[in-house]
Amino acid sequence: MISTVVNRLEEGIIALLLAAMTTLTFINVVMRYIFNSGLTWALETTEFIFAWLILFGMSYGVKIGSHIGVDALVRLFPNKVQRAIGLLVVCSGLLYSYWLIRGGWELVTFNHMLEMEAEDSPVMLWFVYLIMPVGGALLAFRLAQVGWRIITGQQTGFNLADEAREAIDQLAHTNTPDGENAAPTNKQQTP
């Protein structure tokens, strides 16, 4: 239940952030090149939204297995070793999440204490930096899910995007037995 709520919330926020960033940039470009004016706060706000998008996106990338890594050597080992390496990767990621949460929280509290506002945008900096501990917590949640799946034997290691395998699979699916081309299929991996 918690996982479903987090999934929907995460996807919704990512879509909202991407739409807001794109819309704000489009409006500012139109205002600048057609009306010879612009929003003075648009660039800074777009940078803030992009930072939020990245920090939400890193946990979402763990969820759907879209992070790119080099695991050719890891795949040569037996499953038990792959699982151990996967757990080591998860533990390293959890350590990074801890640093992000702790450092981000210190940054939030410091800026809240100073009551600093952003340079061009009408927003308090502590609110902008709040994404650091939130994004770190989301990343830790996703990494804990991966770690649990490795421990329970549901997966052998840290799932990474395998673009070469996907290209080969797509090529194999485009050719039918009688030599005619078929429409390529897209498959999405969800844990």
Buried (B, 14 or more C-beta within 10 A) or exposed (E): EEEEEBEEEBBEBBEBBBEBBEEBBEEBEEBEEEEEEBBEBBBBBBBBBBBBBEBBBBBBBBBBBBEEEEBEEBEEBEEEEBBBBBBEBBEEBBEBBEEBBEBBBEBBEEBBEEEBBBEBBEBBBBBBBBBBBBBBBBBBBBBBBBBEBBEEEEBBBBBBBBEEEEEEBEEEEEEEEEEEEEEEEEEEEEB
